[in-house]
Amino acid sequence: MRIRPFFLASAIGVVLLGAGIGIAQIEGGDRGVAPVDSSSDYEVSGVTVDVSAKDADSARYGGWRLAQRKAWVQLSQRLGAGGGLVSDGALDSVVSGIVVENEQIGPNRYIARLGVLFDRGKASAMLGVSDSVSRSAPMVVIPVMWAGGAATVFEQRTAWQEAWARYRTGNSTIDYVRPVGTGPDPLLLNYGQTQRPGRGWWRSVLNQYGGSNVLVPTVRLQRQWPGGPIVAIFQARGGPDNKLFGQVALRVDNAAGLPQLLDAGVKRLDDLYQAASRGGLLRTDTGLAYVPPVAATEEEVLPDDSLPVTAPSAGGATISVQFDSPGAGAVNATEAAMRAVPGVATAGTSSLALGGVSVMTVTYGGTADAFRAALQARGWQVFGTGTTIRIRRAQPSAPEAAPGNATGG
C-alpha cells in the first residue's frame, strides 16, 4: 500500500499538533502564585485608625504608630499577658510589617484599616509567654475553584489560588504546603487527581512535595448577574478519599468584593481544618505512609507460625489490608473473612472505594508475618511486606482435560 504525500503531511501535522498540546500543558500560560508569607509571625488584623496631622505623610506615619499600639494591646490580651503598653521604640523592634487592608489619604488626615505583624520570638519574650506552636503533619493544598461549570486548580491563575497565597499561616496549627502552580504542578495536582482514591499514586505525588496528606479546599462561585452579587460555597475537603469536614456559604454585593470574599473563605476553611485536626478527624492516612520492610537478624527468635493464634496478645500489630471492592457485597464478605482468621481482634474498612481498591484496618494479636501466613493458609494471595499488604482471592487452577475415548481411524 502506498501512502500519498497529502495524507503523510496530514499525519505529521497531527503528531506535531499533539506534541504542541503536551508542551502547552506544562509551559507558558498565566499561572504560578508564590505564597506571600509563610513565616510564623503573630498577626493582628482589622485595626482601624483615624489620625489628623499637618500633612499627609505625618498623618500616615501617626496612623501606623497608633495601629502598632492598638495591635500590641490586642495581641497581649489574646495571649493572656494583660494588655499593657510598651514604648514606641520597643514596638519598632518587634513589628515586622504593616499590612494595608484599606486606607484613605487626605491632605492632613489618614483613615485606614490595617494589619500588624509581630515577630513571634521577640514578642513572646517581651510578653513572657511560650512561642512554641503544635503543628500538624505537612498537608499539600490543592485549591479547587468551580466557576461557570468548570473546575480549575493550577491550569491557570485563579483568584482562589491567589487568596491561599495571601493567607498567612503562622497562627494556624495546620502545616500547609502550598504549591506555586508552575512546572509539573498542573499535571500532578488537578481536579481529576482529587477524585482518585488509590493510595499508591497519591503516595508518589505527595512525595514530590514532602507532604503526608492532602487538603482540597473547594469554592463554588454563583454569580446572580454580571457585576452583581456573588454567592460562594466553601467546602473543607481533604484526604485521598476527598472527605468533607464542613462547609460555609458567604455573599458579597458585587464583583469588586471578590478578593475580600475569598480571603474570608480561606479563614473559615482554616478554622474548619483546625477543628477537624483537634477532633482527630484530620490525621495522617496509614495507606499514604511508606513502611520499609524489617529484616530479621540472627539474634531474633522468630515466632512459630505453625500454630494458630487463639487470642490477641499484648504485642499485637495493626495492619492495613488493601483489597478489591467491586461492590458492597464484596466489602462485607472480605470483612467477614478477615474477622474469621484466628487472632484477629477487629477488622473494619477505613477507606472505601467501590469499584476500586479499598483499605481495611486489621488488629491482629501476633506479628505481621504470622497474619500473612494465616491468610495464605486460607487460600488468599498476599502481596507486600510489613504492616501494609495487598490481598486477592487465589484463582482456581483449570481442570485437566479428560482423555478422550475415541481412537484414531
Secondary structure, 3 states (H helix, E strand, C coil): CCCCHHHHHHHHHHHHHHHHHHHHCCCCCCCCCCCCCCCCCEEEEEEEEEEECCCHHHHHHHHHHHHHHHHHHHHHHHCCCCCCCCCHHHHHHHEEEEEEEEEEECCCEEEEEEEEEECHHHHHHHHCCCCCCCCCCEEEECCEEEECCEEECCCCCCHHHHHHHHCCCCCCCCEEECCCCCCCHHHHCCHHHHCCCCHHHHHHHHHHHCCCEEEEEEEEEEECCCCCCEEEEEEEEECCCCEEEEEEEEEECCHHHHHHHHHHHHHHHHHHHHHHHHCCCCCCCHHHCCCCCCCCCCCCCCCCCCCCCCCCCCCCEEEEEEEEECCHHHHHHHHHHHHCCCCEEEEEEEECCCCEEEEEEEEECCCHHHHHHHHHHCCEEEECCCCEEEEEECCCCCCCCCCCCCCCC
